[in-house]
Amino acid sequence: MKEKAREFAELAHKGQTRKNSDSAYITHPIRVAERLEQAGFSETLVCAGYLHDVVEDTPIEIEEIEREFGPETARIVAAHTEDKSKSWQERKQHTIDTVKYADKEIKCLIIADKLDNLLGLEEDLTQLGQAIWKNFNAGAAEQAWYNRSIVNHMYEGFAVDEIPDFFKTYEEAVKRVFG
């Protein structure tokens, strides 16, 4: 099932590139899925890692994800998918609220995604400097608010021994990038 999800995502994101680079977009969902797999999460969550941006960034609908990968994978992907008809602020507040109240698997997908995005941003800042902010819908101050808010809520609902290592990696990256 994981290989099918990866192939599905590769086809869906074909021709898309990452912000601030000409790297193939698919490298991002692959890294997210691999981080989840390395942390020992279920096949369902790893599949959602590959598929997490498909509905948000391609013409594919959540119903197709459900048909191909089942209702649980679709539920996780849907919980992570932003509604692009809303403002940046509304979308990010919804993600913060999801991190605060969602089940652990959804939180883990969101943090794995945000960590990969932030590590890419950190690299871009090193290479390209502050000019990168012109490629975002919100500047450094808003991005700092968003990422710090996620850190403030991501541990809720976890016992200390349940927290994946990459949560701490994300928290450290937020401190490095935003102070």
C-alpha distance (Angstrom), angle and dihedral (degrees) to the residues before:
residue distance angle dihedral
M1 . . .
K2 3.84 . .
E3 3.81 91.9 .
K4 3.80 89.8 49.1
A5 3.83 90.4 51.3
R6 3.80 91.5 49.1
E7 3.82 92.2 49.4
F8 3.81 91.1 45.9
A9 3.83 90.9 51.5
E10 3.81 92.2 45.4
L11 3.80 90.5 54.4
A12 3.81 93.7 43.5
H13 3.84 93.7 50.1
K14 3.83 94.9 40.1
G15 3.80 110.4 142.2
Q16 3.82 94.7 13.2
T17 3.80 120.1 122.0
R18 3.79 134.8 -159.9
K19 3.80 121.7 -99.5
N20 3.81 113.3 -89.1
S21 3.82 93.1 12.3
D22 3.74 146.3 57.1
S23 3.81 93.0 -121.2
A24 3.79 114.3 131.0
Y25 3.80 109.6 -95.9
I26 3.80 92.3 -132.0
T27 3.81 90.1 73.0
H28 3.82 87.8 75.3
P29 3.85 99.4 55.3
I30 3.81 89.0 42.4
R31 3.81 91.4 55.6
V32 3.83 91.1 45.7
A33 3.82 92.1 50.8
E34 3.80 92.4 44.8
R35 3.81 91.5 50.7
L36 3.81 89.8 52.2
E37 3.79 92.0 47.0
Q38 3.81 92.6 48.5
A39 3.81 88.5 52.0
G40 3.81 88.8 56.8
F41 3.79 100.7 -110.0
S42 3.80 125.8 157.4
E43 3.78 125.0 -81.1
T44 3.81 87.5 -112.8
L45 3.80 92.3 58.2
V46 3.80 92.9 44.2
C47 3.82 89.0 52.3
A48 3.81 89.0 50.1
G49 3.81 87.4 51.8
Y50 3.80 90.5 58.8
L51 3.80 91.8 43.8
H52 3.82 101.3 38.3
D53 3.83 96.6 109.4
V54 3.80 99.6 33.0
V55 3.82 97.0 93.7
E56 3.81 93.1 38.7
D57 3.82 97.6 47.8
T58 3.81 106.9 27.0
P59 3.83 136.6 46.8
I60 3.83 91.3 -101.1
E61 3.81 114.7 117.1
I62 3.79 127.0 -140.9
E63 3.82 90.0 -112.9
E64 3.80 89.5 66.2
I65 3.80 90.7 51.5
E66 3.80 88.5 51.5
R67 3.82 92.7 48.9
E68 3.80 93.1 48.4
F69 3.82 101.8 36.1
G70 3.80 107.3 18.4
P71 3.79 136.8 -105.4
E72 3.82 97.3 -72.2
T73 3.81 94.4 54.5
A74 3.80 89.1 45.2
R75 3.82 91.0 49.9
I76 3.80 91.7 53.3
V77 3.81 93.3 45.5
A78 3.81 91.3 47.1
A79 3.81 91.9 50.7
H80 3.80 89.4 53.8
T81 3.82 97.0 43.5
E82 3.80 116.7 103.0
D83 3.80 121.7 -138.4
K84 3.81 101.9 -122.0
S85 3.83 91.2 -161.7
K86 3.81 88.5 72.3
S87 3.79 127.2 78.6
W88 3.81 121.3 -94.1
Q89 3.81 90.0 -106.9
E90 3.83 93.2 50.6
R91 3.83 92.5 47.2
K92 3.79 93.4 49.3
Q93 3.80 93.3 45.3
H94 3.80 88.3 52.4
T95 3.82 89.9 52.8
I96 3.81 91.2 48.4
D97 3.82 89.5 50.7
T98 3.80 90.4 47.6
V99 3.80 90.6 52.2
K100 3.79 89.4 49.7
Y101 3.82 97.7 49.1
A102 3.83 109.8 18.5
D103 3.76 127.2 102.9
K104 3.78 119.4 -88.9
E105 3.81 97.5 -99.3
I106 3.80 92.5 54.6
K107 3.81 90.5 47.3
C108 3.80 90.1 50.6
L109 3.80 92.2 51.2
I110 3.80 91.5 49.2
I111 3.82 93.5 48.3
A112 3.82 92.7 46.0
D113 3.83 88.1 51.3
K114 3.81 95.2 45.3
L115 3.80 91.2 46.6
D116 3.79 92.6 53.6
N117 3.80 91.2 46.6
L118 3.80 91.7 48.6
L119 3.80 94.2 48.2
G120 3.81 88.1 52.5
L121 3.80 90.6 48.3
E122 3.79 90.8 49.8
E123 3.80 90.3 52.8
D124 3.81 91.2 47.5
L125 3.81 91.4 50.3
T126 3.81 89.7 52.9
Q127 3.80 92.9 48.8
L128 3.81 102.8 33.6
G129 3.80 105.5 20.6
Q130 3.79 127.9 -147.9
A131 3.82 92.1 -27.8
I132 3.81 88.7 84.6
W133 3.81 91.2 77.1
K134 3.81 90.2 74.3
N135 3.82 87.6 71.1
F136 3.81 93.2 58.9
N137 3.80 132.3 79.4
A138 3.81 88.9 -129.0
G139 3.78 133.2 32.6
A140 3.77 133.1 -121.8
A141 3.83 95.9 -77.7
E142 3.81 93.3 52.3
Q143 3.80 92.2 44.1
A144 3.82 89.2 50.5
W145 3.82 90.7 51.9
Y146 3.80 91.1 48.9
N147 3.80 97.1 48.0
R148 3.81 94.3 42.4
S149 3.81 89.8 49.8
I150 3.79 90.5 54.0
V151 3.80 90.7 50.2
N152 3.81 89.7 49.6
H153 3.83 91.3 58.4
M154 3.79 107.4 26.9
Y155 3.81 97.1 90.4
E156 3.82 94.5 53.5
G157 3.79 112.0 118.3
F158 3.81 95.5 17.2
A159 3.77 126.2 111.1
V160 3.81 111.2 -136.6
D161 3.81 92.3 -106.1
E162 3.83 92.0 51.7
I163 3.80 97.7 57.7
P164 3.80 112.1 110.2
D165 3.81 115.1 -127.0
F166 3.79 91.3 -120.5
F167 3.83 90.5 67.3
K168 3.82 89.0 67.6
T169 3.82 89.6 44.3
Y170 3.80 88.7 54.9
E171 3.80 92.6 47.4
E172 3.83 90.1 51.1
A173 3.82 91.7 48.0
V174 3.83 90.6 51.5
K175 3.81 89.0 53.6
R176 3.81 92.4 48.3
V177 3.80 95.5 47.2
F178 3.81 100.6 37.3
G179 3.80 103.5 23.3
